[in-house]
Amino acid sequence: MLAFITALAFVLADPAELDRVLAQYVLADGSVRYAALQKDLAALTRYVEALAAPPPPFPSRQAELAYWMNAYNAFVLHSMAAEYPASKGRLAGLLGRANYFYRRKFQIAGQSRSLADIENNTIRKFGEPRIHFAIVCASKGCPWLAPQAYTGENLETLLEARTRLFFSQERNCRMEPGVVRLSAIFDWFKGDFPAGFVERYRPEAAGRKRKFVDWDWSLNDAP
């Protein structure tokens, strides 16, 4: 009976359900219609609640990473929408960010974990630097949230697409005389990026001094 319940929970946490939510409420510019999502939160709530159960073995490493990335994005999306509009200023100050990312707990895979714990001790451990352009903390400084969920099958294609999109935007990577101004992601997580990573996507950055752009912590709320 327990095995059946666990399997059912995994079915309910099917990324296809998250996919439908993202497609409906995430705009092309990565912003989110939080006010509208708050009024139609049932599907996302089911997905988030289903994540509490331990999932069965994953068919691939890609499927496992997709599961954790979707979970991170879903927890952020759900908590911001459920508490909107009070959540609009949640990330504005250091204390608010500390409370949200480090102290607030979410139920996943039979454990109670913070967003920082999920990111630093699970997602980043996969050794895939492109995750930094795919998991989104709900701030405008973040990469744009993809309007679709990740799966084992689409992970490679989407990670590469989100990374190329990120580097194509001047707010994240801007060339100036002798300088390349990069998103603070490259400062905060510098150890995650191998040598030549930036130049792989922006060859003209080679030989330039790196400076980092101030982060915009306002909510990625659609007008």
QUIKADA-V530456 format. One record per residue. N is the residue number from 0. PSI is psi in whole degrees, -180 to 180 (NA if undefined). NEAR is the number of other C-alpha atoms within 8 Angstrom. Layout:
# QUIKADA-V530456
N;PSI;NEAR + N;PSI;NEAR
This chain:
# QUIKADA-V530456
0;-43;4 + 1;-41;5 + 2;-39;6 + 3;-43;7 + 4;-43;8 + 5;-44;12 + 6;-39;10 + 7;-42;8 + 8;-39;12 + 9;-39;13 + 10;-43;7 + 11;-27;10 + 12;18;13 + 13;128;9 + 14;-19;11 + 15;-33;7 + 16;-43;12 + 17;-38;16 + 18;-43;11 + 19;-38;9 + 20;-48;10 + 21;-43;12 + 22;-32;10 + 23;-33;7 + 24;-7;12 + 25;127;13 + 26;171;11 + 27;-26;6 + 28;13;5 + 29;-5;12 + 30;163;12 + 31;137;10 + 32;75;12 + 33;-41;12 + 34;-42;9 + 35;-40;8 + 36;-37;10 + 37;-33;10 + 38;-7;6 + 39;54;7 + 40;-4;11 + 41;-46;6 + 42;-44;10 + 43;-35;12 + 44;-43;9 + 45;-43;10 + 46;-48;13 + 47;-43;13 + 48;-35;8 + 49;-26;11 + 50;-18;15 + 51;-28;11 + 52;142;11 + 53;128;9 + 54;157;11 + 55;174;7 + 56;142;4 + 57;145;8 + 58;-18;6 + 59;163;7 + 60;-36;8 + 61;-42;10 + 62;-37;13 + 63;-45;11 + 64;-41;11 + 65;-41;12 + 66;-48;11 + 67;-37;11 + 68;-44;13 + 69;-41;13 + 70;-47;10 + 71;-52;13 + 72;-38;11 + 73;-41;11 + 74;-44;10 + 75;-49;11 + 76;-47;9 + 77;-46;12 + 78;-36;8 + 79;-42;12 + 80;-42;14 + 81;-31;8 + 82;16;8 + 83;139;11 + 84;1;7 + 85;-29;7 + 86;-10;9 + 87;-33;11 + 88;11;8 + 89;-36;10 + 90;7;13 + 91;-35;9 + 92;164;7 + 93;-43;7 + 94;-43;6 + 95;-41;10 + 96;-40;12 + 97;-44;9 + 98;-41;9 + 99;-48;11 + 100;-28;10 + 101;-31;12 + 102;-32;8 + 103;136;10 + 104;146;9 + 105;147;9 + 106;119;11 + 107;133;11 + 108;39;9 + 109;10;8 + 110;163;7 + 111;114;8 + 112;151;11 + 113;164;12 + 114;-40;13 + 115;-39;9 + 116;-46;10 + 117;-45;12 + 118;-52;10 + 119;-34;9 + 120;-4;9 + 121;-63;10 + 122;-47;12 + 123;-23;12 + 124;-15;8 + 125;-14;7 + 126;27;6 + 127;102;8 + 128;-24;8 + 129;-9;9 + 130;-25;11 + 131;-12;8 + 132;11;13 + 133;-27;14 + 134;139;12 + 135;128;13 + 136;8;7 + 137;8;10 + 138;158;12 + 139;-22;10 + 140;-18;8 + 141;163;9 + 142;157;12 + 143;136;11 + 144;130;10 + 145;141;10 + 146;29;13 + 147;157;9 + 148;160;11 + 149;145;12 + 150;167;11 + 151;-33;12 + 152;-36;7 + 153;0;8 + 154;-52;12 + 155;-46;7 + 156;-45;7 + 157;-40;9 + 158;-44;12 + 159;-40;9 + 160;-43;8 + 161;-35;11 + 162;-45;11 + 163;-37;9 + 164;-46;8 + 165;-48;11 + 166;-19;11 + 167;-13;8 + 168;126;9 + 169;-26;7 + 170;-22;8 + 171;-28;12 + 172;102;12 + 173;130;10 + 174;133;10 + 175;166;7 + 176;111;4 + 177;2;8 + 178;144;11 + 179;123;13 + 180;118;13 + 181;157;14 + 182;148;13 + 183;-15;10 + 184;-38;9 + 185;-13;10 + 186;-49;8 + 187;-36;6 + 188;34;8 + 189;-33;8 + 190;-13;5 + 191;-14;9 + 192;121;9 + 193;162;6 + 194;136;4 + 195;3;6 + 196;-49;8 + 197;-44;8 + 198;-24;10 + 199;-37;7 + 200;-27;8 + 201;82;8 + 202;-29;8 + 203;-8;6 + 204;-13;11 + 205;132;6 + 206;-3;5 + 207;148;8 + 208;140;7 + 209;132;8 + 210;156;8 + 211;140;10 + 212;141;10 + 213;141;6 + 214;138;7 + 215;109;7 + 216;6;9 + 217;153;11 + 218;139;10 + 219;58;10 + 220;129;9 + 221;137;8 + 222;NA;3
